[in-house]
Amino acid sequence: MVQCVTLKEDELWDISKQLEMTIETIHLLREDLSKTKEYTSQIKSQITKDFCCMKEYVERQERNTLTFIEQEQKAAQQKIEETIHQLCVEVDKLTDIQAETSDLPERHSYKGLPSTRNQITLHEKLNVVKSAVEDLKRKMEILILEKYSWKFPPVQPPDLHQETSVCSLSPESAAKNPEPMISSQFSQWADDVTFDLTRVYKRLAITAQNRKVMVSSYPTDYEPLPNRFCISQVMCSQSFSTGCHYWEVITKDSDGWAVGVAHGTIGKRDKLGRTEHSWCVEWLGSKKQLSAWHKDQETLLHEDKPLKVGVLLELQKKTVSFYSITDKAMLLHTFEINTSNPLYPAFWLYSLERNGSLTINHTNRR
């Protein structure tokens, strides 16, 4: 009987001890929760302050830049008005002399027009400012979206089903949406393609929900992979082996590029259009030349630089066609393709010393 009582007392002590430890654990967890909330609040407050400072800095620079432009415009206007005044005075003098005598060379030594050859023009100054602002914007975008692309939470893309097509946009809406979604005779085959972070060269930065690729002035954080390109190329994540597919690429922001399709097995040093299983159109701004490339064979197209290129891949017909897209689609070139392997959208950017970019247009399949 005594032994049973002792066992019960031991069990009660164990339960009491376990209860005490559980209560203590709950208390510690609540303290941790409180500290977590407090720490998160501090971090949010600091980040809000940091972004506030950045916004204030950018806004201040914007005000200073606009003030500088206004001052330069006024200075240029004053110089022009002074020059006009001097010329008017000169005209009056010459008119008086002409009326008095026909012996102009002896009576008047003509000094010519005021020289402005050595002056920096307003146009040149403003171009310098414009280039500096574009460079700052590009560097900020690369620094934030490329260097920390997988450290920041992803931004959800807009609901494309709720957006209107380009045909129904008002002028105000068009101004806010300078790159409209696909709205053409090919929109029924439009596909939503995005750049692949595992198949991009280390000097190319991918931003804007993996829709924009640009030359980077800074080293990227891409992990080394066996299939990563060793040249200035990138592929999309999506591939196609059947059916009809269409996508558009905004090319106006690059002075050298290639847009095409390729096998997923393309070598990491193989340039687009120079292999048996890759096809592309290519623009070289240095030569002002548009060409079609396949198997290292070039076909000159004798067209101006397209600002937007549409790619129509018709696998049932075994063709890939490239179009220059403006308010209408103009055919640039069509290749016959004889392959059963899946094909990926692929791209090449010219000259890593120049900051160029390509952007995949939003799709709106109908």
C-alpha angles and dihedrals in degrees: 000000000000090000092054091051090049091051092050091049090051091050092048090049091051092049091047091050092047090049091050092050092047092051090048090050091051089049091051092047091051089051089050090049091051091048091047092052091047093047092047090050091051092049092048090049092049093047090048088052092048093050089045090055091048092049091048090049093050092045090049091050089048091053092046092048093049090047090051091050091049091049092049090048091051092046091050091046091050092050091049092048091049090049091049089050091050091049091048089052089048091050091051091050093048091047091052092047092047090053093050102045143354091220093094100154093056099039099042134031106211111217098191130229122325108272117242099163095107096046121102104240125229089243092058093047094049091047089055090051092046092050091048092052092047090049092050091049091049093048093048091049092049094045095050104031100032105035093043100025095126095033094062121068111260118261112233113240117236121272100263093197090065095049122094124236122253091257093064099042117119118227089256092051092045089055090054092045105042093167106052125197120265110290109166143102087282097055093101088068096041116138129197103235126176136188118266115236090204095054102048131103115253093243093056120085121208119209144150098063089318092301099109129060122187140171108265125219090198134059113267127227096232113143115241110259132177093240098043110125118254091200132056096283140117136186133204125249093234124081133189130209102161139026133021122307136180137187137164131222125200105224102168093100096060130067094201128031148131126218120193151107131274145173114269087239093066109136119255089241096040113111118224113266094016096092135067093251103045131077130185151149115236135197122201110190093192089063097029085230134145117197142169117226135198130150089359090299118128127213114192111223101192094215133127121257111288113229090203128021125205120203119203114190112191106182095176088058092037093232138122118200130192123209136190104229121210121128084321137025118257117192113237102176143334125212127197109227123200106191139111094198120104114267125219129202105252135187141190128200122207125228117005088212091070123066103235131154143193123208128198109226120235113260129226110185114204 
